[in-house]
């Protein structure tokens, strides 16, 4: 949203400080990312006005960028909820594999050693689980988008 890398870094720091200072004002029933993006948007607008820089070509562009980010946040929220639902539909063995690999951050080598399965077999199993989850989330997103 700004053209100068140094200004962007300064603004990012300022946004982080403001978020930290206003954290007690945050309403936890609202989306945190959207709230934080709103703070960032306001900081850019203030920076643009106070410094008399033409960093953003128009407030219309800024509003359109904000709308895109906000809609992406909603899609990501739904993806997350759909993913949780899809994971619950997996078999116990598939959920255990995901738990070991991602929640416990075990390597395939460690899982192979602990389960007596080959790394290749684990890789293929994970590949199948990933595909199942992708297809399940995609179907749910398509139904949500049509509704």
N, C-alpha and C positions, 0 to 999 in steps of 0.2 A: 504494500500500500504506500510505500515511500520509495523514492528512487535512489537515495544515498544509503549505502550499507552501514556507515557509521551512525547515521540518524536512526536507522532501523534498529540497530543494536541498543542505542540509548533509549529509544522508545520501548523496546522489549523489557529492558531493565526497569523502566518507569512503570510499565504495566504490571510487572511482577511485584513491585513494591506496593502499588495501589491495591492490587488484589489481596496482598497480605494484610494491608492496613484496613481494608473494608471487609475482611473475611467474616467478622461478626455480624455484618449486615446482610450476608448472603442467605437467601431463603432456600433451604435444602430441598424444598418441594419442586424447585425449578432446576432446569438443566445448568450444571456448572459451566460447561464449555460455552454455552450461549451467553451466560452472564459475563464470563471472562472476555469473550470476543466483543461484547458490548463495551466493556471498559477499554479494550484496545482501540476500538473504533472511535470512542470519545477522545482518547489520547491523541490519535492521529489528527482528528479534526482540530483539537486545541493546538497541537503543534503547528498545523498548517496555518491557522489564523494568527497565533502569537508570533511565529517566526517569519510571517509573510512569505513563506515558501510556496511555490506551486508544485507540491510533491504529488498531489493527486489531481488529475485533470479536471474533475468536477465532483461535486457532492453526489450527483446522480451515479457516477461510476462507483463511488464509495458505497452508496446505498445498494447498488446491484451486487457488488462483491459481498457485502454483508448478507444479503438475501441468499446468495449461493452458499455461503458458509453456514448460515442458519439451517437451510434445507438439508445440507450434508449432515449436520449434527442430528437432525431428526431421523434420517436414513440410518445413520450409524447406531442410534439408540434402538431402532427396530431390528437391525441386523443382530445386535447383541442379544436382545430378547429372543429372537428367533433361533439364534445359535444355542442358547441355553435350553430351549425347548427341544431342539434337534438332538442335542447331546443326551438329554434324558430318554430319548427313544432308542439310543444305541444299546447294544448288548452289554452286559456287565463286563465281559472281557474287553470290549472295545473302550468302555469308559475307564477301566483300570489302566489300559495302555496309554490313553490320553493323560490320565492322572500322573502316571510315572514320568512320561516324557515332558509334559508342560508344567504341571503344578509342582512336581518335585524336581524338575529340571534335570532328570537323569539322562545320560547319553544313551544312544542305542547300544553301545558296547556294554554299558552297565546293566541295561535291561536284559540284554542277551545273556550276560553272565548270570543274572539273578533268576531268569525264567527258563534257561536251558534252550532257548530258541536262537536261531541264527540271526545275525544282523540283517541279512538279506530278507529273511522271512518277516522280521519286524518292520523293515522298511516298506515292504509290500503291504503289510497289514495297516500301517499308518497311512499309506497312500490310499488304500481303499476307504479308510475311515474319513480321511480328508475329503475324498470325492463324495461320500455319502452326506457329509455335513454341508459341503458346497451345494449339492443338488437340493437338499432339504431347505436350506436357507434361501436359495434362489427361488424355489417354488413358493415359499411363504412370502417373500418380498414381492413376487409377481402378483400373488393374490391380494396383498396389502395395497399395491399400486393400482390395482383395478378397482378397489373398493372405495 
